[in-house]
Amino acid sequence: MITKILKKYGYEKVSLIVPEKREKPRQMFSTHEEQESVHEQIERLWEINFQPARHNVMTKDGKETFAMDNHANIKSSFRNQLIPEQQVLWYANKSFIGYQLCAMIAQQWLVSKACLMPAKDAVRNGYDITVNDGTEVDPSIIDEIRNLDVKYDVNKNLIQFIQMGRVFGIRVCMFVVESSDPDYYRNPFNPDGVTEGSYKGMSQIDPYWITPQLSNEDSGNPASINFYEPTWWNINGQLVHRTHLVIFKGDEVADIMKPAYIYGGISVPQKIAERVFAAERIANEAPMLAVTKRTDVINLDSAQFEAIPGQAAARLAQWVYNRDNFGVKTLGLDESMTQFDTSLADLDDVIMTQYQLVAAASNVPATKLLGTAPKGFNSTGEHEEKSYHEELETIQSHDLTPLLNRHHLLLIRSEIAPTNNIENFDITISWKPVNAMSAKELGEINKLRSETGQTLITSGAIDGNDERKRVINDPDSGYTGLLDENFETDLDNDIDIASNETGA
């Protein structure tokens, strides 16, 4: 910068370098002073979040109209609150950021990891399928269902359902069924409408391709069970009733905020965007700080410096050019130099603490998200791991199980029951534990089980055949499948032969 000034003006013309006065830019952190006035901010946030919601409404006669909700007192209460205005505005700015911006932020590596990792971890160990209605079903049919799950890319759909649901705060999964009824999707879901070979799989749709549409009852009656929940979703010009869909939603928002969120939930990018920016900014500052941590102070005659500003500026430029460990600096006899070093102690703690705040906001422990031990917190990370497993189990039971249940219902009615000439039946999904055991832990558990079995056999509570069945039916015993189909029959025959010989 100094060199450019010298070349442009020459030594004689440079008397005093005055920085150009610039308009103060809008700060990047919302905690800083805003460029807008409080009044302007209130008006802007009102337009975004608290304007009366306007949305499509379907009347009983099938015509579209509009519903305008009455929130006339909200604006005045928003202005006349008792909390300081700057605090209110700070919170009000943490509102819906838009689906396009969610997708843009989700490209960043840390945000992407926070959205994808729980999805993969929840599905990683898989699930078991059992018949739950007492119907006797050939075990080969369960194996057929598992094979069809692979054909329909169920695991891929499960991961995508959670990942993109966290990215957008909402994820819509539509089950593609070919039906001769033109109003199949418009009407509520009817399992009897699923015929042989009609189920084609799952289609997941980003929220900016669909439009919510409410019925008159669901938009105007607060006592309605489905108040402010879209009755239909307009997908490619076709109205699809909500019962045909399985919808993932992020953190629920109040009814008054649902139109602003387009009837979705709070996304992960919205929750962690500011924290990720702070963490990455501090991490980027670290290498810059490492190479610029030394500050030089030169004691000189300021009067002489101001008398010949051009030469002084040139000398300072030369000093800056040689400002490293390999440069040579020269001083006058009456000049002295002092060097100050910026301490970098605990800088890594400061950086990691910012990333741990990102992990906390995304409900993913820092030990998992970053792959390192946490700084300043519990160094073992055991509590965080337990909380994370609880989070994964919640995802499995609340979000993934409904998706699997609908998929298997359609699969059984379309593929399994007709081809095997059996009645429709229901199945139950049992998720395998999310914390996979090590070989050592599994061996210790099997040892305890075998000792328990030995004790029961000795006491006469069970016999060896019962313990053998337990070992064979235990998928973790290492002896699964040992029993052949004729084992029990051969055992009974051996017992009868032995009894006859004894009787003889």
Secondary structure, 3 states (H helix, E strand, C coil): CHHHHHHHHCCCCCCCCCCCCCCCCCCCCCCCCCCCCHHHHHHHHHHHHHCCCEEEEECCCCCEEEEECCCHHHHHHHHCCCCCHHHHHHHHCCCCCCHHHHHHHCCCHHHHHHHHHHHHHHHCCCEEEEECCCCCCCHHHHHHHHHHHHHCCHHHHHHHHHHHHHHHCEEEEEEEECCCCCCCCCCCCCHHHCCCCCEEEEEEECHHHEEEEEEHHHHHCCCCCCCCCCCEEEECCEEEEHHHEEEEECECCCHHHCCCCCCCCECHHHHHHHHHHHHHHHHHHHHHHHHCCEEEEEECCHHHHHHCHHHHHHHHHHHHHCCCCCCCCCCCCCCEEEEEECCCCCHHHHHHHHHHHHHHHHCCCHHHHCCCCCCCCCCCCHHHHHHHHHHHHHHHHHHHHHHHHHHHHHHHHHHHHHHHCCCCCCEEEEECCCCCCCHHHHHHHHHHHHHHHHHHHHHCCCCHHHHHHHHHHCCCCCCCCCCCCCHHHHHHHHHHHHHHHHHC
